[in-house]
């Protein structure tokens, strides 16, 4: 259920939104022309510190009126998502979503923090607030990381001037280099631009061109449809940082598309970018030999994800499968590998995106010598 709740909320918000442009204050002001949207200053920040006294690293992205975050406990290495909730005053509120287990709403955590200078302080509480722990974080730029900024544009369009409401929506957000000098610059620039579907150059202008093209194609597609039926369309592309340290930049490239029907479709692809060596690590760079050897470990991880008891069949939770397939869609963490499956890939849409984590200690004997050396795994 990683994104189902979020996507449903975003789509409903989009369907009722007027035409808009963003100002530097983050407020939305009406416009009469979808082509006049103005990009604003956004930010990406890293924080380190403790939650409940345990060391963590946090990634936060701010663009338009949206926030997106992810963090992990350094002792565990499993990513947790931070999804925003309405805050008050200077406070930020997030719901915490585990990625490698189905969310237990009673025990799921929530954040309430205040930004003050380079600090984030506040509290973590579980769903029933029976457990409350302090959050103490400082903004950092870790060794082996790359300074990043955010490019962002969202826009909307009407089918024609006779339409009262805006019916097509685009939202594009990407991380882009902030510094001008860093190792393997041409490679890094190409990968970051390509993650959002652009060539190296002015990503903001590329986004403008993408939105214009989307609206032209939208108007052509629905021009002959009865406007009493659903003519709403939406496209969202995001690039989020999961890890940025020790010469690694791990990115999640998220896409959402609504083209009519009961719901939109979404999914994430991951880029394991080695800033030291100037390469993207694929599964066959990490796992030696036949990757089918991963299936028993993925099966074990899937049983944990669904919280199955002994005797309960995993196949009852999957789509025509007895065990997960080996996905080439994965990301590297300091503590293990996480394999990610989009809706319908191995389970129903209602079950959302599914992430299966395998710690390195269960992969010994399977890792390539090159990857073992890179991660200091002997």
Secondary structure, DSSP 8 states (H G I E B T S, - for coil): -TTHHHHHHHHHHHHT--SEEE-TTS-EEE-S-GGG------EEEEEEEEETTEEEEEEEEEETTEEEEEEEETTT---EEEEEE---TTEEEEEEEESSS---TTT-EEEEEEEETTEEEEEEEETTSS-EEEEEEEEE--TT---EEEEEEEEEE-SSTT-SS--EEEEEEEEEE-SS--TTHHHHHHHHHHHTT--SS-HHHHHHHHHHHHHHHHHHHHTTS-TTS---EEEEEEEEEEEEETTEEEEEEEEEEE-SSS--EEEEEEEEEETTTTEE--HHHHB-S-GGGGHHHHHHHHHHHTT--TT--GGGTSSS-SS----S-EEE-SSEEEEEE-TTTSS-GGG--EEEEEEGGGTTTTB-HHHHHHTT--
